[in-house]
Amino acid sequence: MLREILENHFGAQLADAVPVSGGDINAAYRLTLTDGTRVFMKANRSASPAFFQAEADGLAAIRETGAIGVPAVIASGSDERYGSFLLLEWIEAAHQKSNFWETFGRNLARMHLADAGCFGFKHDNYIGSTPQINTPHESWISFFRNCRLAPQFKRAQHWFDAVMRQRITRLLDHLDDILVEPPRASLLHGDLWSGNFTIGSDGQAWLIDPAVYVGHAEADLAMTELFGGFHPRFYAAYQEVNPFQAGYAERRDMYNLYHLLNHLNLFGGGYLSSVDLILRRYT
């Protein structure tokens, strides 16, 4: 199927497939066609075609905002040799422009200000390899409780002792006292850390590997701070376009609890102490 898609889309044949770095979950390749065109391919023998179709839909949703760079989706499907795959525009490596962080911050803010609809997404997708529930909600707090925290707590329940279980119940019951409803619903990247953007040929940030949904913009911002943070110029420029809602710093760890729980579920007990610290802070 892969060869047929390439021939139908480009009118050229596959000449070469070279493995490249592309993350822990999927294999990644640079495909070169007989006419010299390069294509990026992610592939996974264990995943269903729906896994990559969900990512393709997320990339397309970001691209539709016209606010920030994102690789164009070519196709997704399944192939006998590579398994399920996703074909994307090849992004040629480049150096950051001097205004990289400022432009990144402003463009992300513009993405967050685009019309987005209700909280959730048109279908479920994935955060890494973990299923991510996107059932539409009118309330952000209800969505975050029901579709983000509760499913991750359920998956991780074997890690928790009785005291932690009590804290979890108290946290979910009183989430309205911690979070706030946003002034608008925003399309989110959903997994925005330093490994999930690249530098395009324009010298600016292009988003990759999303876990897209509609939520509170500060959930994306919190994720940027989880593993060291972006440059201060990014946050200053973001606020020029879309100022932080009052009290963001007090809510930041609650948003990142979702990602820490996901890491606990994916990678094991090394993340349990971080989860426990946040539970203690908020309960």
ZAKOLFI-825216 format. One record per residue (C-alpha): x, y, z. Coordinates in steps of 0.25 Angstrom, whole numbers, plus 5000, padded with zeros to 4 digits. Each point is the difference from the previous one (the first is absolute). Layout:
# residues N
XYZ
...
This chain:
# residues 283
500050005000
501150105003
500649994986
498750024994
499750125008
501350074997
499849974985
498650055000
500350135008
501450034994
500049934987
501449945004
500549875006
500749975013
501550004998
500549995015
499550005014
501050045011
499849995015
500050135007
499850045015
498550015003
499749975014
499949875009
498649954995
500150004985
501049974990
500450124991
500550014986
500450104989
499449954987
500750054987
499249984987
500649984986
499750154997
500850055012
498850035009
500249975015
498949955009
500049985015
499349865004
499749965014
499749855001
499549905011
499849854998
499249995013
499150124998
498750004992
499850104988
499050075009
501250045009
500750084989
498750054994
499750075014
501350074999
499850044986
498650065004
500750085011
501150054991
498950044990
499350085011
501250085004
500350034985
498650054998
500250115011
501150064990
500750055013
501249915001
500949914991
499649855000
500449904989
499049974990
499349865001
500249924987
499349875004
499949895010
499749854998
500649865002
501149934993
500549865000
501450035003
499950125009
498749985007
499150125003
500650134995
499950154999
500650084988
500350155003
500750114993
501549995002
500550125008
501450044996
500950035012
500350145002
500650105011
499150085009
499850154996
500450105010
498550035003
499749855001
499450005014
499250124999
499449964987
499749865006
499350065012
499150104991
499749894991
499649905010
499150115007
499350024986
499849854999
499350015014
499150114996
499549944987
498549955000
500049865007
498749955004
499649935013
501049935009
500549864994
500249964986
499249944988
500649865004
500949945011
501549994997
501349975007
501050075010
501249924996
499549864999
498950025010
498650024996
499550145002
498550025002
499450124994
498549995003
499450144997
499750085013
499550145002
500850025013
501550004999
500149955015
499149894998
500749964987
501450005007
499449925012
499349894991
500849994988
501450035005
500349985015
499049895003
500449904989
501550025003
499749975015
499249884996
501249944992
501050035011
499149955012
501049895003
501150105003
499150075011
499949965015
498850035008
500450155004
500350034986
498749954996
499350095010
500750124994
499649964986
498649995004
500150145007
500750064989
498949964989
498950045009
500650145002
500650034987
499050124998
500850065012
501349994993
499750024985
499350114993
499250014987
500750074989
499650134993
499949924987
500349854995
501349994993
500549894991
501249945007
501249924995
499849925012
501549955002
500850124999
501449985005
501350034993
500149874993
498750034993
500450114991
501050024989
500650114993
499550024986
500850054988
499450145003
500849995013
498750005009
499349905009
499249894993
499149915009
500149854999
499549885007
498750065006
498949945009
499050104995
498850045008
499250135003
500250055015
500650115008
501250074994
500849995013
500049854999
501050014988
500850115007
500149915012
500649894992
501050094994
500550025014
500049855005
501449964995
500850135002
499250104993
500150084987
500850134999
499550125008
499850084987
499049894996
499150035012
500150154999
499650004985
498949915002
499450095011
500050124990
499049934992
499249915010
500350045015
500049895010
498849995008
500250045015
500549895009
500649924989
501249975008
499249945011
499349904990
501249964992
500449885008
498549954999
500150004985
501349935000
499549895009
499349944988
501349994992
500849945013
498949905001
500149964986
501549995002
499749915012
499149914992
501050004988
501449995007
499849965014
500250035014
501050114998
498950104999
499249965012
500750105010
499750114991
498549964999
500049995015
500650145002
498950064992
498949925007
500650055013
500050144995
498650014996
499349925010
